[in-house]
């Protein structure tokens, strides 16, 4: 890095957001400081591991504990003071309260939003689902007005442009190369098997087990490998796997980083109830076709999640490489 590089701040809360932040900062050739605030120990460990492997030195990783929630205005206020007037760009993957407070305090002239899967689709198609229509969020140090003005560095560049936003494509050219050979080897799946990509609905949908049984019926005896979402309930899935007859697998790395090893050798079919991980994978693999098996919207225990999945399913209905299996 040279001393003439522009300064930037990268804000996120998960390993996936971190990968997108690193990709965007590398693409723009900026000298970035990273600040990650994670909701779980698993996410925190994943971010620390990725920062190490990606060679990122200027980074601060926090856990969103009760102490952090109480003290972040003072803690992040000090960080903002160090960057104010220096950071030309804030790259962000989240606009939760602490992130909005920090972003507004830094007062950078440029803001770039990187993907957080479902939230990106909702921001573009249904902003009310992600808190962007609340009057409270347009006031004072927690204002989120900058989110509506930000350019996007995204897998959804065509959708963003169609919605009137400035957007550039993200295709993970840097992070995939940087992490090549570091990700633990994965056994490739046979061509006749099905790779089912999990999403965080194991405890959020009343009909989850029945829906999974219908998936297995549709598979007609073909081996099904359920790839766990980071927020999935692993014990519950192990019980279901024994009862219904499928295999559960997972990795310490985001599925986007191990997918090539799993899929490329024999190209098994890829199915899902609907996860935006498939959008990343299709951006990286232009010949990948995904089969979506939609869940009944009235089965969600949370109306906001039901509305979010309604938007995701609308997105998939218009996607060219998605098979819709109702």
Rosetta blueprint (number, residue, H / E / L):
1 X L
2 X L
3 X L
4 X L
5 X L
6 X L
7 X E
8 X E
9 X E
10 X E
11 X E
12 X E
13 X L
14 X L
15 X H
16 X H
17 X H
18 X H
19 X H
20 X H
21 X H
22 X H
23 X H
24 X H
25 X H
26 X H
27 X H
28 X H
29 X L
30 X L
31 X E
32 X E
33 X E
34 X E
35 X E
36 X E
37 X E
38 X E
39 X L
40 X L
41 X H
42 X H
43 X H
44 X H
45 X H
46 X H
47 X H
48 X H
49 X H
50 X H
51 X H
52 X H
53 X H
54 X L
55 X L
56 X L
57 X L
58 X L
59 X E
60 X E
61 X E
62 X E
63 X E
64 X L
65 X L
66 X H
67 X H
68 X H
69 X H
70 X H
71 X H
72 X H
73 X H
74 X H
75 X H
76 X H
77 X H
78 X H
79 X H
80 X H
81 X H
82 X H
83 X H
84 X L
85 X L
86 X L
87 X E
88 X E
89 X E
90 X E
91 X E
92 X E
93 X L
94 X L
95 X L
96 X L
97 X H
98 X H
99 X H
100 X H
101 X H
102 X H
103 X H
104 X H
105 X H
106 X H
107 X L
108 X L
109 X L
110 X E
111 X E
112 X E
113 X E
114 X E
115 X L
116 X L
117 X L
118 X H
119 X H
120 X H
121 X H
122 X H
123 X H
124 X H
125 X H
126 X L
127 X H
128 X H
129 X H
130 X H
131 X L
132 X L
133 X L
134 X L
135 X H
136 X H
137 X H
138 X H
139 X L
140 X H
141 X H
142 X H
143 X L
144 X L
145 X H
146 X H
147 X H
148 X H
149 X H
150 X L
151 X E
152 X E
153 X E
154 X E
155 X L
156 X L
157 X H
158 X H
159 X H
160 X H
161 X H
162 X H
163 X L
164 X L
165 X L
166 X L
167 X E
168 X E
169 X E
170 X L
171 X L
172 X L
173 X H
174 X H
175 X H
176 X H
177 X H
178 X H
179 X H
180 X L
181 X L
182 X L
183 X L
184 X L
185 X L
186 X L
187 X L
188 X L
189 X L
190 X L
191 X L
192 X L
193 X L
194 X E
195 X E
196 X E
197 X E
198 X L
199 X L
200 X L
201 X L
202 X L
203 X L
204 X L
205 X E
206 X L
207 X L
208 X H
209 X H
210 X H
211 X H
212 X H
213 X H
214 X H
215 X H
216 X H
217 X H
218 X H
219 X H
220 X L
221 X L
222 X L
223 X L
224 X E
225 X E
226 X E
227 X E
228 X L
229 X L
230 X L
231 X L
232 X L
233 X L
234 X H
235 X H
236 X H
237 X H
238 X H
239 X H
240 X H
241 X H
242 X H
243 X H
244 X H
245 X L
246 X L
247 X E
248 X E
249 X E
250 X L
251 X L
252 X L
253 X L
254 X L
255 X H
256 X H
257 X H
258 X H
259 X H
260 X H
261 X H
262 X H
263 X H
264 X L
265 X L
266 X L
267 X L
268 X L
269 X E
270 X E
271 X E
272 X E
273 X L
274 X L
275 X L
276 X L
277 X H
278 X H
279 X H
280 X H
281 X H
282 X H
283 X H
284 X H
285 X L
286 X L
287 X L
288 X L
289 X L
290 X E
291 X E
292 X E
293 X L
294 X L
295 X L
296 X L
297 X H
298 X H
299 X H
300 X E
301 X L
302 X L
303 X H
304 X H
305 X H
306 X H
307 X H
308 X H
309 X H
310 X H
311 X H
312 X H
313 X H
314 X H
315 X H
316 X H
317 X H
318 X L
319 X L
320 X L
321 X L
322 X E
323 X E
324 X E
325 X L
326 X L
